[in-house]
């Protein structure tokens, strides 16, 4: 019985710890960013997979955000979301809408950072999805059209099954980067308001270099590595990679 009570106390302490909170923030950020980047990136790739005017120009314009460093992107979106001088709030006021405090409201601050990340990294998913779509044999499209499939059905039942391996790799690569998010959070909110947007990377940085608890920071790195390794192992088994 003491052992059970002991483990229960450890579990309660973990759920109430700042490590757990930062881990939850990191996972929420990663899940939201990946869902939006994947859906938008694949959608744009499908649109530009067709013969349209100025396709090469659109491709170049879409990939520009990916060329910028995360610090620059964070600074840009910090200015855009600024409560007083931000262009977004200015246009909302012009339209008669009371603007929210994008980076100061703990309910929406994290998703404001997600928006900045989506703007920067959707082009990555778009490029891989488009390159994969262009390798799909045209004979498959012709056969589907002969069978009477609509455009949506062709992409859903023909294109996506063929390119799913490439899409999975793209999502895995993006998830590796999203799980260690630091730059944008540090620039845009510093982990605030309070600790609402404090990712695990930010928390580990503060623990190690502001509070000088190197041992605790190193322990969190090891635990995070174990958790992420387990998650990737489960995903690999789920998708039979």
C-alpha positions as YAML, in Angstrom:
chain: A
units: angstrom
residues:
- id: 1
  name: UNK
  ca: [0.00, 0.00, 0.00]
- id: 2
  name: UNK
  ca: [2.74, 2.57, 0.76]
- id: 3
  name: UNK
  ca: [4.22, 1.87, -2.67]
- id: 4
  name: UNK
  ca: [0.88, 2.55, -4.37]
- id: 5
  name: UNK
  ca: [0.40, 5.75, -2.37]
- id: 6
  name: UNK
  ca: [3.95, 6.77, -3.21]
- id: 7
  name: UNK
  ca: [3.42, 6.31, -6.93]
- id: 8
  name: UNK
  ca: [0.12, 8.20, -6.71]
- id: 9
  name: UNK
  ca: [1.88, 11.11, -5.04]
- id: 10
  name: UNK
  ca: [4.59, 11.08, -7.68]
- id: 11
  name: UNK
  ca: [1.91, 11.11, -10.40]
- id: 12
  name: UNK
  ca: [0.14, 14.04, -8.76]
- id: 13
  name: UNK
  ca: [3.38, 15.98, -8.42]
- id: 14
  name: UNK
  ca: [4.16, 15.33, -12.10]
- id: 15
  name: UNK
  ca: [0.74, 16.56, -13.27]
- id: 16
  name: UNK
  ca: [1.14, 19.70, -11.16]
- id: 17
  name: UNK
  ca: [4.74, 20.33, -12.22]
- id: 18
  name: UNK
  ca: [6.00, 23.02, -14.58]
- id: 19
  name: UNK
  ca: [7.66, 20.25, -16.62]
- id: 20
  name: UNK
  ca: [4.25, 18.69, -17.33]
- id: 21
  name: UNK
  ca: [2.77, 22.09, -18.21]
- id: 22
  name: UNK
  ca: [5.62, 22.87, -20.61]
- id: 23
  name: UNK
  ca: [5.37, 19.41, -22.16]
- id: 24
  name: UNK
  ca: [1.62, 19.94, -22.68]
- id: 25
  name: UNK
  ca: [2.23, 23.35, -24.29]
- id: 26
  name: UNK
  ca: [4.83, 21.78, -26.61]
- id: 27
  name: UNK
  ca: [2.51, 18.95, -27.66]
- id: 28
  name: UNK
  ca: [-0.47, 21.28, -28.22]
- id: 29
  name: UNK
  ca: [1.68, 23.59, -30.32]
- id: 30
  name: UNK
  ca: [3.08, 20.68, -32.34]
- id: 31
  name: UNK
  ca: [-0.32, 19.10, -32.94]
- id: 32
  name: UNK
  ca: [-2.01, 22.36, -34.00]
- id: 33
  name: UNK
  ca: [0.88, 23.45, -36.23]
- id: 34
  name: UNK
  ca: [1.18, 20.08, -37.96]
- id: 35
  name: UNK
  ca: [-2.56, 19.79, -38.58]
- id: 36
  name: UNK
  ca: [-2.78, 23.24, -40.16]
- id: 37
  name: UNK
  ca: [0.49, 23.05, -42.09]
- id: 38
  name: UNK
  ca: [-0.33, 19.63, -43.51]
- id: 39
  name: UNK
  ca: [-3.89, 20.44, -44.58]
- id: 40
  name: UNK
  ca: [-3.04, 23.86, -46.04]
- id: 41
  name: UNK
  ca: [0.19, 22.67, -47.67]
- id: 42
  name: UNK
  ca: [-1.46, 19.68, -49.34]
- id: 43
  name: UNK
  ca: [-4.40, 21.83, -50.45]
- id: 44
  name: UNK
  ca: [-2.12, 24.40, -52.10]
- id: 45
  name: UNK
  ca: [-0.09, 21.60, -53.72]
- id: 46
  name: UNK
  ca: [-3.25, 20.13, -55.25]
- id: 47
  name: UNK
  ca: [-4.25, 23.54, -56.60]
- id: 48
  name: UNK
  ca: [-0.83, 24.20, -58.15]
- id: 49
  name: UNK
  ca: [-0.52, 20.68, -59.52]
- id: 50
  name: UNK
  ca: [-2.83, 21.80, -62.32]
- id: 51
  name: UNK
  ca: [-1.93, 23.83, -65.37]
- id: 52
  name: UNK
  ca: [-2.61, 27.41, -64.31]
- id: 53
  name: UNK
  ca: [-1.17, 30.73, -65.45]
- id: 54
  name: UNK
  ca: [1.84, 31.96, -63.50]
- id: 55
  name: UNK
  ca: [2.35, 28.67, -61.66]
- id: 56
  name: UNK
  ca: [6.12, 29.14, -61.32]
- id: 57
  name: UNK
  ca: [5.62, 32.64, -59.88]
- id: 58
  name: UNK
  ca: [3.16, 31.35, -57.30]
- id: 59
  name: UNK
  ca: [5.56, 28.60, -56.29]
- id: 60
  name: UNK
  ca: [8.35, 31.12, -55.73]
- id: 61
  name: UNK
  ca: [6.14, 33.47, -53.70]
- id: 62
  name: UNK
  ca: [4.80, 30.66, -51.51]
- id: 63
  name: UNK
  ca: [8.28, 29.41, -50.58]
- id: 64
  name: UNK
  ca: [9.64, 32.81, -49.48]
- id: 65
  name: UNK
  ca: [8.64, 32.49, -45.76]
- id: 66
  name: UNK
  ca: [10.58, 29.24, -45.50]
- id: 67
  name: UNK
  ca: [13.80, 31.07, -46.42]
- id: 68
  name: UNK
  ca: [13.61, 33.38, -43.39]
- id: 69
  name: UNK
  ca: [15.11, 32.56, -40.01]
- id: 70
  name: UNK
  ca: [12.71, 31.81, -37.13]
- id: 71
  name: UNK
  ca: [13.91, 34.88, -35.21]
- id: 72
  name: UNK
  ca: [13.04, 37.19, -38.11]
- id: 73
  name: UNK
  ca: [9.66, 35.50, -38.53]
- id: 74
  name: UNK
  ca: [9.00, 35.83, -34.79]
- id: 75
  name: UNK
  ca: [9.90, 39.52, -34.88]
- id: 76
  name: UNK
  ca: [7.67, 40.14, -37.91]
- id: 77
  name: UNK
  ca: [4.66, 38.48, -36.30]
- id: 78
  name: UNK
  ca: [5.35, 40.15, -32.96]
- id: 79
  name: UNK
  ca: [4.96, 43.50, -34.75]
- id: 80
  name: UNK
  ca: [1.89, 42.30, -36.68]
- id: 81
  name: UNK
  ca: [0.20, 41.13, -33.47]
- id: 82
  name: UNK
  ca: [1.32, 44.10, -31.34]
- id: 83
  name: UNK
  ca: [-1.54, 45.45, -29.25]
- id: 84
  name: UNK
  ca: [-0.84, 49.15, -29.99]
- id: 85
  name: UNK
  ca: [1.07, 49.44, -33.26]
- id: 86
  name: UNK
  ca: [0.21, 46.13, -34.93]
- id: 87
  name: UNK
  ca: [-1.33, 46.34, -38.44]
- id: 88
  name: UNK
  ca: [-3.75, 43.49, -37.69]
- id: 89
  name: UNK
  ca: [-5.34, 45.32, -34.77]
- id: 90
  name: UNK
  ca: [-5.39, 48.56, -36.78]
- id: 91
  name: UNK
  ca: [-7.46, 46.99, -39.58]
- id: 92
  name: UNK
  ca: [-9.74, 45.28, -37.07]
- id: 93
  name: UNK
  ca: [-10.41, 48.67, -35.44]
- id: 94
  name: UNK
  ca: [-11.09, 50.23, -38.86]
- id: 95
  name: UNK
  ca: [-13.71, 47.53, -39.45]
- id: 96
  name: UNK
  ca: [-15.29, 48.26, -36.07]
- id: 97
  name: UNK
  ca: [-14.06, 45.05, -34.42]
- id: 98
  name: UNK
  ca: [-12.57, 45.17, -30.94]
- id: 99
  name: UNK
  ca: [-9.16, 43.52, -31.39]
- id: 100
  name: UNK
  ca: [-7.95, 40.90, -28.92]
- id: 101
  name: UNK
  ca: [-4.61, 41.03, -27.16]
- id: 102
  name: UNK
  ca: [-3.03, 38.41, -29.41]
- id: 103
  name: UNK
  ca: [0.14, 37.85, -27.40]
- id: 104
  name: UNK
  ca: [-1.09, 39.01, -23.98]
- id: 105
  name: UNK
  ca: [-4.19, 36.84, -23.63]
- id: 106
  name: UNK
  ca: [-3.29, 33.40, -22.27]
- id: 107
  name: UNK
  ca: [-6.25, 31.86, -24.13]
- id: 108
  name: UNK
  ca: [-4.99, 32.76, -27.62]
- id: 109
  name: UNK
  ca: [-1.28, 33.59, -27.24]
- id: 110
  name: UNK
  ca: [-0.12, 30.07, -28.09]
- id: 111
  name: UNK
  ca: [-2.27, 29.92, -31.21]
- id: 112
  name: UNK
  ca: [-0.91, 33.30, -32.32]
- id: 113
  name: UNK
  ca: [2.53, 31.65, -32.29]
- id: 114
  name: UNK
  ca: [1.05, 28.69, -34.17]
- id: 115
  name: UNK
  ca: [-0.12, 31.14, -36.87]
- id: 116
  name: UNK
  ca: [3.43, 32.45, -37.29]
- id: 117
  name: UNK
  ca: [4.79, 28.91, -37.54]
- id: 118
  name: UNK
  ca: [2.11, 27.91, -40.07]
- id: 119
  name: UNK
  ca: [2.98, 30.92, -42.22]
- id: 120
  name: UNK
  ca: [6.66, 29.96, -42.24]
- id: 121
  name: UNK
  ca: [6.54, 26.18, -42.60]
- id: 122
  name: UNK
  ca: [3.44, 25.42, -44.69]
- id: 123
  name: UNK
  ca: [5.66, 25.93, -47.79]
- id: 124
  name: UNK
  ca: [7.81, 22.98, -46.65]
- id: 125
  name: UNK
  ca: [4.83, 20.61, -46.70]
- id: 126
  name: UNK
  ca: [3.67, 22.22, -49.95]
- id: 127
  name: UNK
  ca: [6.98, 21.58, -51.73]
- id: 128
  name: UNK
  ca: [7.19, 17.93, -50.70]
- id: 129
  name: UNK
  ca: [3.52, 17.31, -51.48]
- id: 130
  name: UNK
  ca: [3.80, 18.98, -54.89]
- id: 131
  name: UNK
  ca: [6.94, 17.06, -55.81]
- id: 132
  name: UNK
  ca: [5.21, 13.82, -54.80]
- id: 133
  name: UNK
  ca: [2.06, 14.66, -56.76]
- id: 134
  name: UNK
  ca: [4.10, 15.22, -59.90]
- id: 135
  name: UNK
  ca: [5.45, 11.66, -59.68]
- id: 136
  name: UNK
  ca: [1.98, 10.09, -59.76]
- id: 137
  name: UNK
  ca: [1.56, 8.31, -63.13]
- id: 138
  name: UNK
  ca: [-0.90, 10.13, -65.37]
- id: 139
  name: UNK
  ca: [-2.34, 6.78, -66.41]
- id: 140
  name: UNK
  ca: [-3.91, 6.46, -62.97]
- id: 141
  name: UNK
  ca: [-5.70, 9.78, -63.46]
- id: 142
  name: UNK
  ca: [-6.89, 8.78, -66.92]
- id: 143
  name: UNK
  ca: [-8.19, 5.44, -65.64]
- id: 144
  name: UNK
  ca: [-10.05, 7.16, -62.78]
- id: 145
  name: UNK
  ca: [-11.64, 9.66, -65.19]
- id: 146
  name: UNK
  ca: [-12.79, 6.84, -67.44]
- id: 147
  name: UNK
  ca: [-14.42, 5.20, -64.41]
- id: 148
  name: UNK
  ca: [-16.30, 8.45, -63.79]
- id: 149
  name: UNK
  ca: [-14.42, 9.68, -60.73]
- id: 150
  name: UNK
  ca: [-14.70, 13.37, -59.88]
- id: 151
  name: UNK
  ca: [-11.69, 15.62, -59.28]
- id: 152
  name: UNK
  ca: [-12.05, 15.32, -55.51]
- id: 153
  name: UNK
  ca: [-12.35, 11.53, -55.70]
- id: 154
  name: UNK
  ca: [-9.27, 11.31, -57.91]
- id: 155
  name: UNK
  ca: [-7.13, 13.19, -55.43]
- id: 156
  name: UNK
  ca: [-8.60, 11.42, -52.39]
- id: 157
  name: UNK
  ca: [-8.52, 7.85, -53.70]
- id: 158
  name: UNK
  ca: [-5.69, 8.00, -56.27]
- id: 159
  name: UNK
  ca: [-3.20, 10.76, -55.42]
- id: 160
  name: UNK
  ca: [-3.13, 10.67, -51.62]
- id: 161
  name: UNK
  ca: [-2.61, 6.88, -51.30]
- id: 162
  name: UNK
  ca: [0.33, 7.08, -53.73]
- id: 163
  name: UNK
  ca: [2.04, 10.01, -51.99]
- id: 164
  name: UNK
  ca: [1.21, 9.09, -48.37]
- id: 165
  name: UNK
  ca: [4.78, 7.87, -47.67]
- id: 166
  name: UNK
  ca: [6.22, 11.24, -48.74]
- id: 167
  name: UNK
  ca: [3.61, 13.09, -46.71]
- id: 168
  name: UNK
  ca: [4.40, 10.98, -43.63]
- id: 169
  name: UNK
  ca: [8.11, 11.80, -43.96]
- id: 170
  name: UNK
  ca: [7.26, 15.50, -44.34]
- id: 171
  name: UNK
  ca: [5.10, 15.46, -41.22]
- id: 172
  name: UNK
  ca: [7.73, 13.57, -39.22]
- id: 173
  name: UNK
  ca: [10.44, 16.05, -40.23]
- id: 174
  name: UNK
  ca: [8.23, 18.99, -39.31]
- id: 175
  name: UNK
  ca: [7.25, 17.41, -36.00]
- id: 176
  name: UNK
  ca: [10.93, 17.03, -35.05]
- id: 177
  name: UNK
  ca: [11.41, 20.75, -35.55]
- id: 178
  name: UNK
  ca: [8.10, 21.76, -33.92]
- id: 179
  name: UNK
  ca: [8.77, 19.74, -30.77]
- id: 180
  name: UNK
  ca: [11.87, 21.81, -30.05]
- id: 181
  name: UNK
  ca: [10.18, 25.19, -30.70]
- id: 182
  name: UNK
  ca: [12.13, 27.94, -29.02]
- id: 183
  name: UNK
  ca: [12.92, 30.90, -31.27]
- id: 184
  name: UNK
  ca: [9.43, 32.20, -32.05]
- id: 185
  name: UNK
  ca: [8.17, 31.74, -28.49]
- id: 186
  name: UNK
  ca: [11.23, 33.46, -27.02]
- id: 187
  name: UNK
  ca: [10.89, 36.42, -29.40]
- id: 188
  name: UNK
  ca: [7.09, 36.80, -29.46]
- id: 189
  name: UNK
  ca: [6.04, 36.12, -25.86]
- id: 190
  name: UNK
  ca: [9.08, 34.98, -23.89]
- id: 191
  name: UNK
  ca: [6.89, 32.14, -22.63]
- id: 192
  name: UNK
  ca: [4.16, 34.47, -21.34]
- id: 193
  name: UNK
  ca: [1.70, 35.68, -20.42]
- id: 194
  name: UNK
  ca: [2.74, 33.98, -17.21]
- id: 195
  name: UNK
  ca: [3.83, 30.55, -18.46]
- id: 196
  name: UNK
  ca: [0.96, 30.11, -20.94]
- id: 197
  name: UNK
  ca: [3.27, 29.69, -23.94]
- id: 198
  name: UNK
  ca: [6.35, 28.31, -22.20]
- id: 199
  name: UNK
  ca: [7.43, 25.33, -24.28]
- id: 200
  name: UNK
  ca: [9.70, 22.65, -22.89]
- id: 201
  name: UNK
  ca: [12.71, 24.10, -24.74]
- id: 202
  name: UNK
  ca: [12.10, 27.52, -23.18]
- id: 203
  name: UNK
  ca: [11.61, 25.98, -19.72]
- id: 204
  name: UNK
  ca: [14.81, 23.94, -20.02]
- id: 205
  name: UNK
  ca: [16.71, 27.04, -21.17]
- id: 206
  name: UNK
  ca: [15.48, 29.04, -18.17]
- id: 207
  name: UNK
  ca: [16.19, 26.21, -15.76]
- id: 208
  name: UNK
  ca: [19.74, 25.80, -17.04]
- id: 209
  name: UNK
  ca: [20.87, 29.35, -17.81]
- id: 210
  name: UNK
  ca: [18.71, 31.57, -15.60]
- id: 211
  name: UNK
  ca: [18.32, 29.42, -12.47]
- id: 212
  name: UNK
  ca: [21.56, 27.43, -13.08]
- id: 213
  name: UNK
  ca: [19.96, 24.07, -12.25]
- id: 214
  name: UNK
  ca: [22.02, 22.15, -14.78]
- id: 215
  name: UNK
  ca: [21.24, 18.71, -13.36]
- id: 216
  name: UNK
  ca: [17.49, 19.28, -13.40]
- id: 217
  name: UNK
  ca: [17.67, 20.66, -16.94]
- id: 218
  name: UNK
  ca: [19.70, 17.66, -18.13]
- id: 219
  name: UNK
  ca: [17.19, 15.29, -16.52]
- id: 220
  name: UNK
  ca: [14.32, 16.98, -18.36]
- id: 221
  name: UNK
  ca: [16.19, 16.62, -21.64]
- id: 222
  name: UNK
  ca: [16.61, 12.87, -21.06]
- id: 223
  name: UNK
  ca: [12.95, 12.39, -20.04]
- id: 224
  name: UNK
  ca: [11.77, 14.41, -23.06]
- id: 225
  name: UNK
  ca: [13.98, 12.31, -25.34]
- id: 226
  name: UNK
  ca: [12.43, 9.11, -23.94]
- id: 227
  name: UNK
  ca: [8.87, 10.46, -24.37]
- id: 228
  name: UNK
  ca: [9.50, 11.60, -27.96]
- id: 229
  name: UNK
  ca: [11.22, 8.31, -28.85]
- id: 230
  name: UNK
  ca: [8.20, 6.39, -27.54]
- id: 231
  name: UNK
  ca: [5.80, 8.60, -29.51]
- id: 232
  name: UNK
  ca: [7.73, 8.10, -32.74]
- id: 233
  name: UNK
  ca: [7.96, 4.36, -32.14]
- id: 234
  name: UNK
  ca: [4.18, 4.17, -31.71]
- id: 235
  name: UNK
  ca: [3.65, 6.25, -34.87]
- id: 236
  name: UNK
  ca: [5.97, 4.02, -36.86]
- id: 237
  name: UNK
  ca: [4.05, 0.95, -35.72]
- id: 238
  name: UNK
  ca: [0.72, 2.63, -36.45]
- id: 239
  name: UNK
  ca: [1.68, 3.54, -40.03]
- id: 240
  name: UNK
  ca: [3.76, 0.36, -40.50]
- id: 241
  name: UNK
  ca: [6.88, 2.26, -41.54]
...
